[in-house]
Amino acid sequence: MSNRFQMPSTAPVDLTGRTILQVVPQLETGGAEVTTFEMAEAIVKAGGRALVASEGGALESRIKAAGGEVVHLPVASKNPFTLWRNVGRLAKLVRAENIDLIHGRSRAPCWSALFAARRTKKLYLTTFHSTVHEKPKAKILYNSSLVRGAVSIANSHFTASRIEAVYPWAKPRLRVIPRGCDAQALAPENFSAADKAAKRALWGVGEADFIIICPARVTHLKGQHVLVAALGLLKSDKKPKLVLVGSAQGREDYVAALKSQAAALGYGDRLVMTGLETDMASAYAAADLAIVPTIRPEPFGRTIIEAQAAGLPVIGSDAGGYRETIIARPAEEGGTGWLATIDDADALAAAIDTALAMAPGVLAHMGANGRANVLENYTRQTMCNRTLNVYRELLG
């Protein structure tokens, strides 16, 4: 593993007297936003003051409940005039609140944060949460705001390797800090057989059914159509049911296409689409296998580690961050799941058939391996500790 990997120190980080500002466009439920909340909570627990500059959103109340503060600024805008005015707004905020360090988390506001940090001579770092684009040149330049900090955090070694390929000059300042999840909230022992039966009843599936869950936004990039096609290719006598857990966010044409595809394969009565799920922990608990068949490499892929934390064996596309988070080996060798060739229904069907052929005890062993993998490498606390150590490194 690369020595860029930011390992958690055993010594607690003391941020007493320090003020950290995170800059993120909005505070809804995406990866950057959730991580912003998690770090605000961690900063406060470390004795520091946590400020967030944002246009606000659903997570704002949770940040405030954790002791953080939200300052409303138009940082979601990509308008060049607004970006430039935000430099002054952020610089004014930095001076007024005696901010020690600015942590930018999105392309557009990172330009404002970068120049505000230079204007006020304050420390500036970034996290690259999303896909690293290799073209066109204008986009490469625009996205470079995410690698111009004193430190640039990548959410996986895959993301770091893409940053190095596109921005080779940024290599010395890279740190790899994978995202984490709340492993305790996802623990299988939190849910009784009655809890699982109740969730299955809501889905309209039976207690004895083998349930495959696909926890992802319902969109072409997440590859639900590949998964439906794979189910039509299964050789197993078992007839699993597929539960798609995620919002389509207005993509009704794609939803209709998935239903038509399943019906054409004779799978229409075994496809369940739940829409947005507000209790993912209970959804994982009610499933037997989790699959996210993205057709584009995921920079990291949070739901795959959540599923493992919940004790589920997993299948993901053989690309991107999944190659780091899924241990594709037999259960007795510590395996947590399978990697299937990206955008290949035949390969995905073969992996599903392998899972369906396993004895329940072997699948449970693989699920236990997955939870152990998360507890060692991908908890929220581990992610926060690693990031706090970067703050300590920069603040001296």
Phi, psi and omega in degrees: 000142183300146177285001173285344184297121184278103182278145179290136176280152177284338180277134178294147178271128180253112180253022179305129180083000181254144178238124181249129177252123171258141182239119182215140187304307182223174183235056177268227189241019178283174183300314180296321183291315180297319179295326175300313177299313182300320180285327175300316178298317181293323179297315179297317179296332178276004177094001182267180177250127185250113175251145176230122173265121186195167172276358176094181181155193189298329182277356183301317182295325180289324177296316180294321179296331179277358179101002178275173180231140179246128177249120183279118176221153183281055187276000174277345184289143174254005178294125183304322179295317179293320177303317181292319178296329179293335174301311179295319180297315181291320178299318177298318179295317180302315181290317185293325185256007178053050182285136182266330188209139179246128181243108181268144187229011180203153191304300186299306180294340178293330175296316179296317181295321179300310182287331174294320178296319179293321181294325184259359180058045179250160179291144183220130173222168184222163167235129178266098185274337195241193182295140176267111183277139182260353178195163352285178184298324181297321180290322177301316179295314181300316182285348183292350175300337182278355180233021182254011178276171176299327172225141174240121182267128174255144184276001176195165175293328176300311178300318179299319180294324178289322176299315180298324181290323184270325181233070185302332180291344182272353186307315184296339184259006183280142169229143178254117177228101179295155175292160178236173176225167179277086186296329180293317180296333183266358185303133182301328183291351177288346189237130179274171176299325179293322177299314181295318180296323180295318179294317179297323178297321177298325180280345183078029178242161185274160180294332182268353181293148171272118187254123170260126179252136174244097184271091184196155171306142180276095183208152184307321183296333180279349169079025179300328179295327177292321179294317178298318178298320180297321180296330177286350181255001185297142177262345182295148175285342178291147180241082182293157173254143184252124178247114177268112184253105180163156180278143175275347178049045176088002182274063185293330178296320180291320177300313180298320180295321179295317179296319179294319179298314180296319180296319181295332180269004182075024185246009187301324182276358179246011176253125179238128177243112188271343189076197182297129180253124182267351179231077184294329181301316180288332177293315177298319183299332183272000184253168179248336185205139178245136180225132171230101188264055184305145180262001173229139182306130177281134175302321176220289179099082186294319188294334177293322178283329175299315181298319178294321177299330179277003177083022180261138165294152187227156171229131178222167179292140183281073183191161171058215185293339181297333178293341179266325187267338178258126177266101187272075177219167175300157183302320183290347177253018177090010182295147180243353181167205185228150171249128180245142180311132186297137177056041182225101184296325180295315180295321179293319178299321179297319179294318179295318178301321178298317179295317182293334181279348184283147173293148180307323180294324179289319176298320178296322176299316179296320177297320178295323176298321180297317179296319178298322178300316180292316182299329180278326191235336195228034175276159176301319181297319179297315179299315181296317180299318180296319180290319177300325178291328173294317177303314180298318178302314183287322183280346179072000000 
